[in-house]
Amino acid sequence: MSEPLKIGISCYPSLGGSGVVATELGKLLAEQGHEVHFISHSVPFRLGAFHKNIYYHEVEVSDYYVFRYPPYDLSLATKMAQVAKREQLDVLHVHYAVPHAVCAFLAKQMVGSQLKVVTTLHGTDITVLAQDESLKDLIRLAINESDAVTSVSLDLMRETREVLDITRDIDLTYNFVDERVYFPRDVSELRKEFAEPHEKIMMHISNFRPVKRVGDVVDVFARVIQEIPARLLFVGEGPDLPKIQCKVRELGLEDKVYFLGKQDEIAQIISLADVLMLPSEKESFGLVALEAMACGVPTVGSQAGGIPELVSHGTTGFLAPIGDTAAMADFALQLLRNDKFAAQISAACIARAKKEFNSQLITKQYEQIYYRVLTGKNPQLTTACGLPKG
C-alpha cells in the first residue's frame, strides 16, 4: 500500500445514505492504516464503538447575539481549517456540495493549496438544491473549486452537468456495503413474529418523504394480497408517515401491515423480506436496494435516477415506470409465487453485490483519487463496472 494519509471527512451525521456511506468509508480507510478525522456537529450515527485511527471533532456554533441564525457553515469551515492545520491533513473528503464543499473551499483558502478537497455528490444537493437559482452559483463554485469530484451514479453525473453546466471531470464511484455486515442471515425465528409460514413479506425502508412515493407501496401491497397471503413491513420515519398510516387504515389493512420505525440493525431487518419495494420518483443511487441485494433480497422499483444502474431488470429485481403500481405488483407476484425463481434472483443479487459494489473495490477507488490529487498523476482508473473514469 502507498503511504498512509490523513483524511478529514465531513458529512451529515444523522440518518441518510450519504452519512452511512461517508462513515463506512471512513471506517474502511482506517482499517487500511489511514488516519481519519470526522468533522461534524455530532458523531455520525454509524460510527459506533471506538475505532483505531478514527477521531471525531465537534463543530460548535457561536450564539453571538448579532447573528439572527447560528452560522453553522462558518463554524464548520473554521473547524475544518483548524483540524487541517493541527493534524496536518492531506485531504478533506466532503459529502454533499452544500454546505460541506463550500465550507471546504473556505477552509482551503485559510490553510493553503496543499490541502486537497474531494467532493462526493450524493443526490439532493443537485436534484433539489441546485434547482434553486439562488444556490446554483454557490454549488457550481464548490464543485469547480474541488480538486476532485465524485458522483454515486451516472445519472447523477448527467444531471450535474446539465443543471449546473459543469464540464470538469467527475469520477464515478458507486456506493457500497460492508460484506461483513450485509449478507443473508437466518432470521426464521424473528420472521415468526411478523408472518405465518405460508405468508410472504414485502418491505419498504425510507425517510418517508414525498419523493419516495410510499403510498405506491401500499397500493402494490393491496394488489398483491388479493392474489397471495402476505405481510408488509415499513421501516423508518418521516413527514409522510401519518398519511401512510391513514391510508392503511382506510384500506382495512391494519392487521397485515407493521410500522417498525427507525431501526439500527438494517441487515437483519432486510433479511426478513422476500422483496423490497422502492418506487421513488427520484433516487440518485438507492442505497437501501444495495443493502437488500447484498442480503439476497430482490428489489421491485421504479425506473428513476440511478436505480437502473443498481438493479438489473429481470436478473436482480424488476423495474417499472414511476407510478405504475400495477406493473410493480405483477413483478412482485412473479417473485413471491415462485420460490425456485426467487432463489435464482436472490443468488444473482448476492453475486452482483459482491462483484460490482464490493467495499474494498470502492474504497480502493477513493484511495486512488486521494493519491491522484496529491501527486498530480492521473492513472487510468476504472469503475466497479469497468467503465473508464473521468
Secondary structure, 3 states (H helix, E strand, C coil): CCCCCEEEEECCCCCCHHHHHHHHHHHHHHHCCCEEEEEECCCCCCCCCCCCCEEEEECCCCCCCCCCCCCHHHHHHHHHHHHHHHHCCCEEEEECHHHHHHHHHHHHHHHCCCCEEEEEECCHHHHCHHHCHHHHHHHHHHHHHCCEEEECCHHHHHHHHHHHCCCCCCEECCCCECCCCCCCCCCHHHHCCCCCCCCEEEEEECCCCHHHCHHHHHHHHHHHCCCCCEEEEEECCCCCHHHHHHHHHHCCCHHHEEECCCCCCHHHHHCCCCEEEECCCCCCCCHHHHHHHHCCCCEEEECCCCHHHHCCECCCEEEECCCCHHHHHHHHHHHHHCHHHHHHHHHHHHHHHHHHCEHHHHHHHHHHHHHHHHHCCCCCCECCCCCECC
